[in-house]
Amino acid sequence: MLPNVYKGGKIRSMKTWLRRFVIAAVFVLPASVLWAVDEANEAVVTCKAYVIPCEGLIDDGLAKSIERRTQTAIHDGAKYVIYEIDTLGGLVQSAVNISDYLILDAGKQVHTVAYVTKKAISAGAMISVACQDVVMREHTTLGDCAPIQMGGKLEGVEREKMESFIRGKFAAAAEANHYPTALLEAMVTMQREVYKVPNKQSGKDEYFETSDLPKDANVYDVGGKELIVKDSELLTLTASQAYEYGIAREVVRSRQGVLDFLAERDGVVFSGSPVVLGLSWSEVMVRWLNHPSVMGILVMIALLGVYIEFHSPGVGLPGLVALICFVIIIGSKYLVGLANWVEVALFVVGVLLLLVEVFILPGFGIAGGLGIICVLAGLFGMLIKNPPDTVPWPSSTFDWESFTNGVLGLSLGFGGFLIAAWLLARYLPRLEFLSGLHLIPTAAKNGNEFEVSMTAPPASDLSEVSVGQAGEVVSKLRPTGKVRFGDAIVDCVAQAEFLDKGSSVKIIRIQGNRVVVKKIQEHK
């Protein structure tokens, strides 16, 4: 038998105490186990990762695309967004826009990681360090962000002005994401020596420019400093160097290596494979259309269409092609933010004024002049990103960079147009397989009927008419219409006036297949 226990004036048997212990163990122990399991589950976070490739030229189209894809990932519940970087750089202003977005917006909503898959040079380096983590694939490179200018050379104050701004962006990224500031700034500017100095108290290496070297020997091992960047070079790092200097958090072999590193460091579990958000077909097309070479071709085709249309009375295929090209040019500029509604409206108004001048008002006067001014103002404004309430004039080095690229595209297009227009004016009337593109005189049948052929080439194109020859208007010239010269009917353009049927005219100019006539004044 179990002995009795005296407590508080009451005698309780050991059986009672044993019974209570068993009951407590049955109910309390499972609850404790469940609580411990819940705590363990809370410590392991399950999350989603998204991958956004950033490849090729850094331009306005890519900047807009990165913002769109990042917002899509955040909306879908992403906790980590991995930007796969492979680029030699691009437009400085576009890189600045991406960097600002990653630091000031995206980085406050999601964990951003730059994964350098091959190279992150120039603007690519700026984008990479704007992310909270940089992870590099083995044998990749990062750095060399000195600004350059197309068609010119940056020197003196202009170079320092641009470099100072970019250094500020790198310093902001270093401060936000805890990278060595001196090393990041050495990627932008030469003539800066950077030393690695061990910190005795923390046991970590720190980086200083020559002018900022520490002197406190109790805190820093000043005598053990090591030169990392010479004053004659821009800093470009391999993956192993970037890891050693504290810029790259890790060096991996693949995308899965990035996920494994983040999972181990942050104590997270990634659910399933990461979602890859690539460029949409429309973004690819817009980026392609805004390339200076492609833009130059579009401008050339549009101007050629207008040229041929003005030399061929009536509205036909060349005019339609020109209209399509102008719509593509304006639309692509609008989608990347270069064209605002004011500039689009100016361009459209200019085109409408030119159409009024050609088809309604005789000659070339106020409407035509205003139309040209509006068209040029609209195109000029689309070369610079500006709000609708400001004058589109380059105000910074980066605006001049964007403006220069736009002018390059327009210049290529205009130069190509001049050459092509000269060739068309000289050889188009002689090329039979292109005869359908220009209007031709028509031969008369018996009586008063005339057979008009707009496509079939005549036996002799304009040999039946010549400058100074007189004729009679057979359909109203507004300002285009038909005029009979002997046995031939020719599509003509009246100069500076509308002419009614039956008016007497004479040819004052023949340009290619464009015949210009003027009314013969009757003398009393």
C-alpha positions as CSV (number, residue, x, y, z in Angstrom):
1,M,0.0,0.0,0.0
2,L,1.0,3.6,-0.7
3,P,1.7,5.7,2.5
4,N,-0.6,8.5,3.4
5,V,0.7,12.1,3.3
6,Y,-0.3,14.8,5.8
7,K,-0.7,18.3,4.4
8,G,-2.6,21.3,5.6
9,G,-4.4,19.3,8.2
10,K,-5.7,16.8,5.6
11,I,-4.5,13.4,4.9
12,R,-4.1,12.5,1.2
13,S,-3.0,9.2,-0.1
14,M,-0.2,8.9,-2.7
15,K,-2.8,7.4,-5.0
16,T,-4.6,10.7,-5.2
17,W,-1.4,12.5,-6.1
18,L,-0.4,9.9,-8.7
19,R,-3.9,10.2,-10.3
20,R,-3.6,13.9,-10.6
21,F,-0.1,13.7,-12.2
22,V,-1.3,11.3,-14.8
23,I,-4.3,13.5,-15.7
24,A,-2.1,16.5,-16.0
25,A,0.4,14.6,-18.2
26,V,-2.4,13.5,-20.5
27,F,-3.8,17.0,-21.1
28,V,-0.9,19.4,-20.6
29,L,1.9,17.5,-22.5
30,P,0.0,17.3,-25.9
31,A,-0.8,21.0,-25.6
32,S,2.8,21.8,-25.0
33,V,3.9,19.7,-28.0
34,L,1.4,21.4,-30.2
35,W,2.6,24.8,-29.1
36,A,6.2,23.9,-29.8
37,V,5.2,22.7,-33.3
38,D,3.3,25.9,-34.0
39,E,6.3,28.0,-33.0
40,A,8.6,26.0,-35.3
41,N,6.1,26.4,-38.2
42,E,6.1,30.2,-37.6
43,A,9.9,30.3,-37.7
44,V,9.9,28.7,-41.2
45,V,8.2,31.1,-43.7
46,T,6.8,29.8,-47.0
47,C,6.9,32.3,-49.8
48,K,6.8,32.8,-53.5
49,A,9.7,34.0,-55.7
50,Y,9.4,35.7,-59.1
51,V,12.2,36.1,-61.7
52,I,12.3,39.2,-64.0
53,P,15.0,38.9,-66.8
54,C,16.7,42.3,-67.6
55,E,18.7,41.8,-70.8
56,G,20.0,43.9,-73.6
57,L,20.0,47.6,-74.0
58,I,18.8,49.6,-70.9
59,D,16.2,52.0,-72.4
60,D,12.9,53.6,-71.6
61,G,11.0,50.6,-72.8
62,L,12.9,48.3,-70.4
63,A,12.3,50.7,-67.5
64,K,8.6,50.7,-68.1
65,S,8.6,46.9,-68.5
66,I,10.5,46.4,-65.2
67,E,8.1,48.5,-63.3
68,R,5.1,46.7,-64.8
69,R,6.4,43.2,-64.2
70,T,7.5,44.1,-60.6
71,Q,4.0,45.4,-59.8
72,T,2.5,42.2,-61.3
73,A,4.7,40.1,-59.0
74,I,3.8,42.2,-55.9
75,H,0.1,42.0,-56.8
76,D,0.5,38.2,-57.0
77,G,1.9,38.0,-53.5
78,A,5.6,37.7,-54.2
79,K,8.0,38.1,-51.3
80,Y,11.2,37.9,-53.3
81,V,11.8,39.3,-56.8
82,I,15.0,38.2,-58.6
83,Y,16.2,40.4,-61.4
84,E,18.4,38.4,-63.8
85,I,20.9,41.0,-65.2
86,D,22.8,40.5,-68.4
87,T,23.6,43.9,-70.1
88,L,26.5,46.1,-71.3
89,G,24.5,49.2,-70.3
90,G,22.4,51.8,-72.1
91,L,20.7,55.1,-71.5
92,V,21.7,56.7,-68.2
93,Q,18.3,58.3,-67.6
94,S,16.6,55.0,-68.0
95,A,19.0,53.3,-65.6
96,V,18.4,56.2,-63.1
97,N,14.6,55.7,-63.4
98,I,15.0,51.9,-62.7
99,S,17.3,52.5,-59.8
100,D,15.0,55.1,-58.2
101,Y,12.0,52.7,-58.6
102,L,13.9,49.8,-57.0
103,I,15.1,51.7,-54.0
104,L,12.2,54.1,-53.3
105,D,9.2,51.9,-54.3
106,A,9.8,48.2,-55.0
107,G,12.3,47.7,-52.2
108,K,9.7,48.8,-49.7
109,Q,7.2,46.2,-50.8
110,V,9.3,43.2,-51.7
111,H,12.8,41.8,-51.2
112,T,14.8,42.7,-54.4
113,V,17.7,40.5,-55.6
114,A,20.0,41.2,-58.5
115,Y,21.3,38.0,-60.0
116,V,24.1,38.7,-62.5
117,T,24.0,35.9,-65.0
118,K,26.8,37.1,-67.4
119,K,27.6,40.7,-67.0
120,A,26.3,43.9,-65.3
121,I,28.3,46.7,-66.9
122,S,27.6,50.4,-66.8
123,A,23.9,51.0,-66.4
124,G,23.6,47.3,-65.5
125,A,25.8,47.9,-62.4
126,M,23.6,50.8,-61.3
127,I,20.5,48.6,-61.5
128,S,22.2,45.7,-59.7
129,V,23.3,47.7,-56.6
130,A,19.9,49.3,-56.4
131,C,18.6,45.8,-55.3
132,Q,18.9,44.8,-51.7
133,D,21.1,41.8,-52.6
134,V,23.6,41.2,-55.4
135,V,24.2,37.5,-56.2
136,M,26.6,36.7,-59.0
137,R,27.1,33.6,-61.1
138,E,30.6,32.2,-61.2
139,H,33.0,34.0,-63.6
140,T,30.7,37.0,-64.2
141,T,31.6,40.7,-64.0
142,L,30.1,43.9,-62.5
143,G,31.1,47.6,-62.7
144,D,32.5,50.2,-65.2
145,C,29.8,52.8,-65.0
146,A,31.6,55.9,-66.3
147,P,29.2,57.9,-68.5
148,I,29.9,58.4,-72.2
149,Q,28.2,60.6,-74.8
150,M,27.3,59.5,-78.3
151,G,28.9,61.6,-81.0
152,G,31.0,63.6,-78.5
153,K,33.4,63.6,-75.6
154,L,32.7,64.5,-72.0
155,E,35.4,66.6,-70.5
156,G,36.0,69.0,-67.7
157,V,33.0,70.4,-65.9
158,E,30.5,68.5,-68.1
159,R,32.0,65.1,-67.2
160,E,32.2,66.0,-63.5
161,K,28.6,67.2,-63.5
162,M,27.4,63.9,-64.9
163,E,29.7,61.8,-62.8
164,S,28.8,63.6,-59.7
165,F,25.1,62.8,-60.2
166,I,25.8,59.2,-60.9
167,R,28.1,58.9,-57.9
168,G,25.3,60.2,-55.8
169,K,23.0,57.5,-57.1
170,F,25.6,54.8,-56.3
171,A,26.1,56.3,-52.8
172,A,22.3,56.3,-52.2
173,A,22.2,52.6,-53.2
174,A,25.2,51.8,-51.0
175,E,23.5,53.5,-48.0
176,A,20.1,51.8,-48.7
177,N,21.5,48.3,-49.3
178,H,24.7,48.3,-47.2
179,Y,27.4,48.1,-49.9
180,P,30.9,49.7,-49.7
181,T,30.3,53.3,-50.9
182,A,33.9,54.0,-51.9
183,L,34.0,50.9,-54.2
184,L,30.7,51.7,-55.9
185,E,31.9,55.3,-56.5
186,A,35.1,54.0,-58.0
187,M,33.0,52.3,-60.7
188,V,32.0,55.8,-61.9
189,T,35.1,58.0,-61.6
190,M,38.8,57.5,-62.2
191,Q,41.5,59.3,-60.2
192,R,40.2,57.7,-57.0
193,E,42.4,55.4,-55.0
194,V,40.5,53.0,-52.7
195,Y,42.2,51.0,-49.9
196,K,41.0,48.1,-47.9
197,V,41.6,48.6,-44.2
198,P,40.9,46.0,-41.5
199,N,38.8,47.1,-38.5
200,K,40.3,45.6,-35.4
201,Q,37.1,45.9,-33.3
202,S,34.6,44.3,-35.7
203,G,37.1,42.1,-37.5
204,K,35.7,43.2,-40.9
205,D,37.4,45.0,-43.8
206,E,36.3,48.6,-44.6
207,Y,37.1,50.6,-47.7
208,F,38.3,54.2,-47.9
209,E,39.5,56.7,-50.5
210,T,43.0,58.1,-50.0
211,S,41.7,61.3,-48.5
212,D,39.5,59.5,-46.0
213,L,42.0,56.9,-44.7
214,P,41.5,56.5,-40.9
215,K,44.3,57.4,-38.5
216,D,43.1,55.8,-35.3
217,A,45.4,52.9,-34.9
218,N,43.4,51.6,-32.0
219,V,40.4,50.9,-34.2
220,Y,42.0,50.3,-37.6
221,D,45.0,48.3,-38.8
222,V,46.3,51.3,-40.7
223,G,49.6,49.6,-41.5
224,G,47.8,46.7,-43.0
225,K,45.9,48.7,-45.6
226,E,45.7,47.2,-49.1
227,L,45.3,49.1,-52.4
228,I,42.2,47.9,-54.2
229,V,41.6,50.5,-56.9
230,K,44.3,52.5,-58.6
231,D,43.8,56.1,-59.6
232,S,44.2,55.2,-63.3
233,E,41.4,52.6,-63.6
234,L,37.6,52.2,-63.3
235,L,36.5,49.5,-61.0
236,T,35.2,46.3,-62.6
237,L,35.0,43.2,-60.5
238,T,34.8,39.5,-61.1
239,A,32.3,37.5,-59.1
240,S,34.9,36.3,-56.6
241,Q,36.2,39.8,-56.1
242,A,32.8,41.3,-55.6
243,Y,32.1,38.6,-53.0
244,E,35.4,39.3,-51.2
245,Y,34.8,43.0,-51.1
246,G,31.3,42.7,-49.7
247,I,29.3,43.7,-52.8
248,A,28.1,40.3,-53.9
249,R,26.4,38.4,-51.1
250,E,27.1,35.0,-52.7
251,V,28.6,33.4,-55.8
252,V,26.4,30.6,-57.2
253,R,26.3,28.4,-60.2
254,S,22.6,28.7,-61.2
255,R,19.3,30.3,-60.4
256,Q,18.6,27.4,-58.0
257,G,21.8,28.4,-56.2
258,V,20.3,31.9,-55.6
259,L,17.1,30.3,-54.1
260,D,19.1,28.0,-51.9
261,F,21.3,30.8,-50.6
262,L,18.3,33.0,-49.8
263,A,16.4,30.1,-48.2
264,E,19.4,29.2,-45.9
265,R,20.2,32.8,-44.9
266,D,16.7,34.1,-44.4
267,G,15.1,30.8,-43.1
268,V,12.4,30.7,-45.8
269,V,11.0,27.9,-48.0
270,F,10.2,28.7,-51.6
271,S,7.0,27.1,-52.7
272,G,7.4,25.5,-56.1
273,S,9.5,26.9,-58.9
274,P,9.9,30.6,-59.3
275,V,7.6,32.4,-61.7
276,V,9.4,33.9,-64.7
277,L,7.9,37.2,-65.9
278,G,9.3,37.9,-69.4
279,L,8.8,40.8,-71.8
280,S,5.4,40.9,-73.5
281,W,5.3,40.9,-77.3
282,S,4.1,44.5,-77.2
283,E,7.0,45.6,-75.0
284,V,9.5,43.9,-77.3
285,M,8.0,45.6,-80.3
286,V,7.9,49.1,-78.6
287,R,11.6,48.7,-77.6
288,W,12.5,47.7,-81.1
289,L,10.6,50.6,-82.7
290,N,12.3,53.1,-80.4
291,H,15.8,52.1,-81.5
292,P,17.4,55.0,-83.4
293,S,18.0,52.9,-86.5
294,V,14.4,51.6,-86.7
295,M,13.0,55.1,-86.0
296,G,15.1,56.5,-88.8
297,I,13.7,53.9,-91.2
298,L,10.1,54.7,-90.2
299,V,10.8,58.5,-90.6
300,M,12.2,57.9,-94.1
301,I,9.3,55.7,-95.2
302,A,6.8,58.3,-93.8
303,L,8.4,61.2,-95.6
304,L,8.7,59.2,-98.8
305,G,5.0,58.4,-98.6
306,V,4.2,62.1,-98.2
307,Y,6.5,63.0,-101.1
308,I,5.0,60.5,-103.5
309,E,1.5,61.5,-102.4
310,F,2.1,65.2,-103.1
311,H,3.4,64.3,-106.5
312,S,0.4,62.1,-107.3
313,P,-2.9,63.9,-107.1
314,G,-5.5,62.1,-105.0
315,V,-5.1,59.9,-101.9
316,G,-3.6,56.5,-102.4
317,L,-1.3,53.8,-101.0
318,P,1.7,56.1,-100.4
319,G,-0.4,58.4,-98.2
320,L,-1.8,55.5,-96.3
321,V,1.7,54.1,-95.7
322,A,2.9,57.5,-94.4
323,L,-0.1,57.7,-92.1
324,I,0.6,54.3,-90.6
325,C,4.3,55.1,-90.1
326,F,3.4,58.4,-88.3
327,V,0.9,56.5,-86.1
328,I,3.6,53.9,-85.2
329,I,6.2,56.6,-84.4
330,I,3.8,58.6,-82.2
331,G,2.4,55.5,-80.5
332,S,5.8,54.1,-79.6
333,K,6.9,57.4,-78.2
334,Y,3.8,57.7,-76.1
335,L,4.1,54.2,-74.7
336,V,7.6,54.8,-73.3
337,G,6.6,58.2,-71.9
338,L,8.4,60.4,-74.3
339,A,5.2,61.8,-75.9
340,N,2.5,63.4,-73.8
341,W,-0.9,64.4,-74.9
342,V,0.1,68.0,-75.8
343,E,2.8,66.8,-78.2
344,V,0.5,64.3,-79.8
345,A,-2.2,66.9,-80.2
346,L,0.2,69.4,-81.8
347,F,1.3,66.7,-84.3
348,V,-2.3,65.8,-85.2
349,V,-3.3,69.4,-85.6
350,G,-0.3,70.0,-87.8
351,V,-1.2,67.1,-90.1
352,L,-4.8,68.3,-90.3
353,L,-3.7,71.8,-91.2
354,L,-1.5,70.4,-94.0
355,L,-4.4,68.4,-95.3
356,V,-6.6,71.5,-95.3
357,E,-3.9,73.4,-97.2
358,V,-3.5,70.7,-99.9
359,F,-7.2,69.7,-100.5
360,I,-9.2,72.7,-99.6
361,L,-7.3,76.0,-99.7
362,P,-5.5,76.9,-102.9
363,G,-1.8,77.6,-102.8
364,F,0.4,77.4,-99.7
365,G,-0.3,80.0,-97.0
366,I,-1.0,80.4,-93.3
367,A,-2.6,76.9,-92.8
368,G,0.4,75.2,-94.4
369,G,3.0,77.2,-92.5
370,L,1.2,76.6,-89.2
371,G,0.9,72.9,-90.0
372,I,4.6,72.5,-90.5
373,I,5.3,74.4,-87.3
374,C,2.9,72.2,-85.3
375,V,4.3,69.0,-86.8
376,L,7.9,70.0,-86.0
377,A,7.0,71.1,-82.5
378,G,5.3,67.8,-81.8
379,L,8.2,65.7,-83.1
380,F,10.7,67.9,-81.2
381,G,8.8,67.5,-78.0
382,M,8.7,63.7,-78.3
383,L,12.5,63.6,-78.2
384,I,12.5,64.8,-74.5
385,K,10.6,63.4,-71.6
386,N,8.7,66.4,-70.0
387,P,5.4,67.1,-68.3
388,P,2.7,68.6,-70.5
389,D,2.9,72.0,-68.7
390,T,6.7,72.5,-69.4
391,V,8.6,73.5,-72.5
392,P,10.3,70.5,-74.0
393,W,13.9,71.7,-73.9
394,P,16.9,69.7,-72.7
395,S,17.7,70.9,-69.2
396,S,20.2,68.3,-68.0
397,T,23.0,66.2,-69.4
398,F,20.6,63.2,-69.5
399,D,18.0,65.2,-71.4
400,W,20.7,66.0,-73.9
401,E,21.5,62.3,-74.2
402,S,17.9,61.4,-74.9
403,F,17.6,64.4,-77.3
404,T,20.8,63.4,-79.2
405,N,19.6,59.8,-79.7
406,G,16.3,61.1,-81.0
407,V,17.9,63.6,-83.3
408,L,20.2,60.8,-84.6
409,G,17.1,58.7,-85.6
410,L,15.4,61.7,-87.3
411,S,18.6,62.6,-89.1
412,L,19.1,59.1,-90.4
413,G,15.5,59.1,-91.6
414,F,15.7,62.6,-93.2
415,G,19.0,61.8,-94.9
416,G,17.7,58.6,-96.3
417,F,14.5,60.4,-97.5
418,L,16.6,63.0,-99.4
419,I,18.5,60.3,-101.3
420,A,15.4,58.2,-102.0
421,A,13.4,61.3,-103.1
422,W,16.2,62.3,-105.6
423,L,16.3,58.8,-107.0
424,L,12.5,58.6,-107.4
425,A,12.3,62.0,-109.0
426,R,15.0,61.0,-111.5
427,Y,14.1,57.4,-112.3
428,L,10.5,56.7,-111.2
429,P,8.8,57.9,-114.5
430,R,11.2,55.6,-116.4
431,L,10.6,52.4,-114.4
432,E,7.7,50.4,-115.9
433,F,7.3,48.1,-112.9
434,L,6.7,51.1,-110.7
435,S,4.5,53.0,-113.1
436,G,1.4,52.2,-111.0
437,L,2.7,54.6,-108.3
438,H,2.4,57.7,-110.5
439,L,-0.3,59.2,-112.5
440,I,-0.1,59.2,-116.3
441,P,-1.8,61.1,-119.2
442,T,-4.6,59.3,-121.0
443,A,-5.3,59.1,-124.7
444,A,-8.7,60.1,-126.1
445,K,-11.1,57.7,-127.9
446,N,-13.3,58.7,-130.8
447,G,-15.7,61.5,-129.9
448,N,-15.6,63.1,-126.5
449,E,-15.0,60.0,-124.4
450,F,-11.6,59.5,-122.8
451,E,-10.3,56.3,-121.3
452,V,-8.5,56.9,-118.0
453,S,-5.9,54.4,-116.9
454,M,-4.3,54.8,-113.5
455,T,-2.1,51.8,-113.7
456,A,-1.3,50.8,-117.2
457,P,1.8,52.6,-118.5
458,P,1.2,54.7,-121.7
459,A,3.2,54.4,-124.9
460,S,4.9,57.7,-123.9
461,D,4.4,59.1,-120.4
462,L,4.7,62.8,-120.5
463,S,6.0,63.2,-124.0
464,E,2.6,64.5,-125.2
465,V,2.8,67.5,-122.9
466,S,5.4,70.1,-122.2
467,V,5.9,73.3,-120.2
468,G,4.0,76.2,-121.7
469,Q,1.4,74.0,-123.4
470,A,-2.2,75.3,-123.1
471,G,-5.2,73.1,-122.2
472,E,-8.8,73.1,-121.0
473,V,-10.0,72.0,-117.5
474,V,-12.4,69.0,-117.9
475,S,-12.9,68.5,-114.1
476,K,-12.7,71.1,-111.4
477,L,-9.2,71.6,-110.0
478,R,-9.5,71.7,-106.1
479,P,-6.5,71.9,-106.5
480,T,-6.2,68.6,-108.4
481,G,-8.2,67.5,-111.3
482,K,-8.0,66.7,-115.0
483,V,-7.0,68.9,-117.9
484,R,-7.2,68.1,-121.7
485,F,-4.1,68.9,-123.8
486,G,-5.0,68.0,-127.4
487,D,-5.8,64.3,-127.4
488,A,-4.5,63.6,-123.9
489,I,-6.0,64.1,-120.5
490,V,-3.6,64.6,-117.7
491,D,-4.0,64.8,-113.9
492,C,-2.8,68.3,-112.9
493,V,-2.4,70.5,-109.8
494,A,-3.5,74.1,-110.0
495,Q,-1.2,76.7,-108.5
496,A,-2.7,79.0,-105.8
497,E,-6.3,78.8,-106.8
498,F,-9.4,76.6,-107.6
499,L,-10.3,76.4,-111.3
500,D,-13.7,75.5,-112.7
501,K,-14.5,73.3,-115.6
502,G,-13.8,75.0,-119.0
503,S,-11.0,77.3,-117.7
504,S,-8.0,77.7,-119.9
505,V,-4.7,76.8,-118.3
506,K,-1.1,76.3,-119.3
507,I,1.6,74.1,-117.9
508,I,4.2,76.1,-115.8
509,R,6.1,73.2,-114.3
510,I,6.6,69.4,-114.6
511,Q,8.3,67.6,-111.7
512,G,8.6,63.9,-112.3
513,N,5.0,62.9,-112.9
514,R,3.5,66.0,-111.2
515,V,2.1,68.6,-113.7
516,V,1.4,72.1,-112.3
517,V,-0.8,74.4,-114.2
518,K,-1.8,78.1,-114.0
519,K,-4.9,79.9,-115.3
520,I,-4.5,81.8,-118.6
521,Q,-5.6,85.4,-117.9
522,E,-7.9,86.7,-120.6
523,H,-7.0,90.2,-122.0
524,K,-9.8,92.5,-122.9
